[in-house]
Amino acid sequence: MKAFNIEELRLAARRRLPRAVFDFIDGGAENERTLRGNLAAFEKVRLMRKVLVDVSAISTETTILGKNAKLPIAIAPTGAVGFGWRGGDIAVARAAAAFGIPFSLSTSATASIEKIAEAAPGRHWFQAYFFKDREFTFGLIERARLAGYDTLMVTADLPVGGKRERDFRNDFSIPFRFTPKNMLDFATRPAWALDMLLRGVPQLENLAGMTDHHADTRNLVSSVGRSQDAALDWEVIKRVRTVWPGKLLIKGVVHPEDAELAVSHGCDGVIVSNHGGRQLDSEVASFDALPDVVRAIGGKASVLMDGGIRRGSDIVKALARGAEAVMIGRATFYGVSAGGEDGAKRALEILSEEFVRTMQLCGARSVGEIGPQLLYQG
Ligand SMILES: Cc1cc2nc3c(=O)[nH]c(=O)nc-3n(C[C@H](O)[C@H](O)[C@H](O)COP(=O)(O)O)c2cc1C
């Protein structure tokens, strides 16, 4: 798969997909300030490199939540990947295994918990959304435990859906509905459209059997459904902690007080994230929220971050600010949408090669040598 950087994979995905599907992946909430802000935050901060360090041998090996990983990267959970590429969830999970990094499966994935466990080797994490029917999610958590997933993340930044206007404009919803507007759009990408017609529309397999799942198709993607439980609070985390024996993370933390609450509720870490700018528009960029969260956690738990990782240098910067690892959402989603498993692997290859090159150019030989001394303090 030919692409020199993540942006070229993004453009390749745009050429293959109908506008509605591409916009669903690419877009954010409202004015997309947070979406752009995630990228701009990395733009603002510059590196301070060291010279005359022997960087002929580099190690990117690290530990994420107590287990070895070949890179300080994990795949972020993303829903509806099958719309970008049929079988895309499995393709991304296999790519992650090939690169020795964890793969997170979304509640809204187009492959079931068990299918991923069977079809892809490697380390699997499960992302839980809580719906009004909370027992349904506890059922998914139990299935993830039985299928050998070692980490659970509860996404906390989605009490209600963000206002994703591109989806409204494009008539994009899941479960999927054909409308005159999106049919015209799909006609511009006949190969994609024919595959949907002949082989059927991908299903959110983990949600099969959920009551109310089909109740409001229009909002399901753009707001991840009116089934979402807006009453969710820390009480549910107490119960999750008692039923989940593995590592437990809260995803979507930006406030240092929430980081402290996560630790006091027995969580093993937090993911500093704003859902890739898809939820609260105008909120702080993940990279900017990171330092205060790292301080609040004070080494008592792990801090991961996601949002805006498009270059290897972004990973160096996030680690320099104290992240144990980064998660990537769109980078591999663009890759898999452009070219299936090869495309997902190309995304990871690009990021890992850039990461190594940046380390070498900075004079850092191992992940442990990446620290605040590599950031220009102004
Ligand atoms: C198309 C798409 C679908 C997503 N679906 C989910 C999801 O189902 N659950 C979740 O916790 N986060 C979801 N996210 C957010 C990602 O996990 C992650 O926080 C975000 O993509 C990181 O930003 P980045 O795309 O700039 O890397 C989704 C993001 C995208 C782009």
The ligand as a Tripos MOL2 file, in Angstrom:
@<TRIPOS>MOLECULE
LIG
   31    33     1     0     0
SMALL
NO_CHARGES

@<TRIPOS>ATOM
      1 C1        -15.0500    6.7330   13.4510 C.3       1 LIG1
      2 C2        -14.7960    6.7350   14.9260 C.ar      1 LIG1
      3 C3        -15.5370    5.9050   15.7450 C.ar      1 LIG1
      4 C4        -15.2810    5.8900   17.1310 C.ar      1 LIG1
      5 N1        -15.9730    5.0170   17.9270 N.ar      1 LIG1
      6 C5        -15.6800    4.9590   19.2530 C.ar      1 LIG1
      7 C6        -16.3290    3.9980   20.0770 C.ar      1 LIG1
      8 O1        -17.1320    3.2040   19.6160 O.2       1 LIG1
      9 N2        -16.0030    3.9880   21.4060 N.ar      1 LIG1
     10 C7        -15.0890    4.8700   21.9490 C.ar      1 LIG1
     11 O2        -14.8200    4.8250   23.1510 O.2       1 LIG1
     12 N3        -14.4520    5.7700   21.1630 N.ar      1 LIG1
     13 C8        -14.7200    5.8210   19.8390 C.ar      1 LIG1
     14 N4        -14.0490    6.7170   19.0530 N.ar      1 LIG1
     15 C9        -12.9970    7.5740   19.6560 C.3       1 LIG1
     16 C10       -11.6470    6.8790   19.5870 C.3       1 LIG1
     17 O3        -11.5790    5.7900   20.4680 O.3       1 LIG1
     18 C11       -10.4990    7.8340   19.9610 C.3       1 LIG1
     19 O4        -10.7670    8.4110   21.2110 O.3       1 LIG1
     20 C12       -10.2500    8.9280   18.9380 C.3       1 LIG1
     21 O5        -10.4890    8.4580   17.6250 O.3       1 LIG1
     22 C13        -8.8130    9.4230   19.0530 C.3       1 LIG1
     23 O6         -8.5570   10.4700   18.1820 O.3       1 LIG1
     24 P1         -7.8420   10.2750   16.7400 P.3       1 LIG1
     25 O7         -8.9060    9.7270   15.8360 O.co2     1 LIG1
     26 O8         -7.4220   11.6440   16.4020 O.co2     1 LIG1
     27 O9         -6.6950    9.2990   16.9110 O.co2     1 LIG1
     28 C14       -14.2860    6.7440   17.6740 C.ar      1 LIG1
     29 C15       -13.5580    7.5820   16.8290 C.ar      1 LIG1
     30 C16       -13.7930    7.5750   15.4660 C.ar      1 LIG1
     31 C17       -12.9480    8.4610   14.5950 C.3       1 LIG1
@<TRIPOS>BOND
     1     1     2 1
     2     2     3 ar
     3     2    30 ar
     4     3     4 ar
     5     4     5 ar
     6     4    28 ar
     7     5     6 ar
     8     6     7 ar
     9     6    13 1
    10     7     8 2
    11     7     9 ar
    12     9    10 ar
    13    10    11 2
    14    10    12 ar
    15    12    13 ar
    16    13    14 ar
    17    14    15 1
    18    14    28 ar
    19    15    16 1
    20    16    17 1
    21    16    18 1
    22    18    19 1
    23    18    20 1
    24    20    21 1
    25    20    22 1
    26    22    23 1
    27    23    24 1
    28    24    25 2
    29    24    26 1
    30    24    27 1
    31    28    29 ar
    32    29    30 ar
    33    30    31 1
@<TRIPOS>SUBSTRUCTURE
     1 LIG1         1 GROUP 0 **** ****
